[in-house]
Amino acid sequence: MFEPEQICAPGILKLIEHDEKMHTEYYKTLYCYLQCRYNAAVTAKKLFIHRSTFLNRLERIGELIQTDLEDFRSRLYLSVSFYILEEGKQ
């Protein structure tokens, strides 16, 4: 049996580590963005932040995880990784 950390996208794990170290909310931001079907306005509203703040965060997340968030396969892998990690919490 595999541990979730062994099969999840390394970028997600990097976000968790970065959030703990820097007291940011990048994991939550990206997770919300995926849940909101990649809609920046809806995501910003749900996170109670300005849309430009969200877009800046998203750009920083992309730099940190070195993943093209526009690529379908990358988004699919991230979505599956979030699913695995979040299901493990329940």
N, C-alpha and C positions, 0 to 999 in steps of 0.2 A: 504494500500500500504506500502511495506517495503522500508526502506532506504537501499542503497547499503551496508552501514557499518553493517547492521543487518544480512546480509546473506553472506557476503564475508568471506573468510578464515581469521581468526584472525591473522595469520602470516603476511599476506599482510599489514594489518593495522599496525602491529608492525614494519614492514619495513619502512612504510611511516613516522611513528613517530621517528624511529631511524635515518633515513636520515635527517629529519629536525633538530634533536638535534645534531647529530654528523657530519653533512655535508658530508655524504656518498652518494653513488648512488646504494644502494642495491636493491631498488625497480626496478630501470631501468635495472640493471644487470639481475635480475631474469626474468623480463618481456621479455627482449631481448633473454635470454636463451630459454624460452618457445616458442617464435616466431621462433627461429632458430632450432626448433625441437630437442632440447637437444644436439646440436652439439657444443662442447666446442671451437673448433678451429674457426668455423664460428662466434660464439658469440664474442670471443675475438677480432677477426678482425673487426667486426662491431662496437665494443665499443672502438676500437683503443687502446687496452691494450695487454700486453703479455699474452700468454695462461696460464702460471703459476700464474700470477696475478689474472686472471679470476678464476682459480681453487681454489686459496686461498679465494677469495671473496665468491665463491659458498659454500665452506666449512663453512665459517663464517655465511652466510645466513642460511644454514641448522641448525646451532647451535642456531641462534637467533629465528627462527620461529619454531624450534623443530618439523620439518616435514621431513619425509624420501622422498627426491627428486627422489628416484628410484622407489617409489611406484606409480603404475598407478593411483589409486584412488586419491592420494594426488595431483599428477600433474594435474589431471582432475579438481579437486576442485580449485586449484590455477589458472588454465587456465580460468575457468568460472568466478572466482573472478576478474581477470584482465580484462576480457571482460566487466563485469558489471561496473567496476570502470572507464575504459577507454571510454566506450560508454556514460557514464554520463558526461564526459568532452566535448563531441561534441554537 
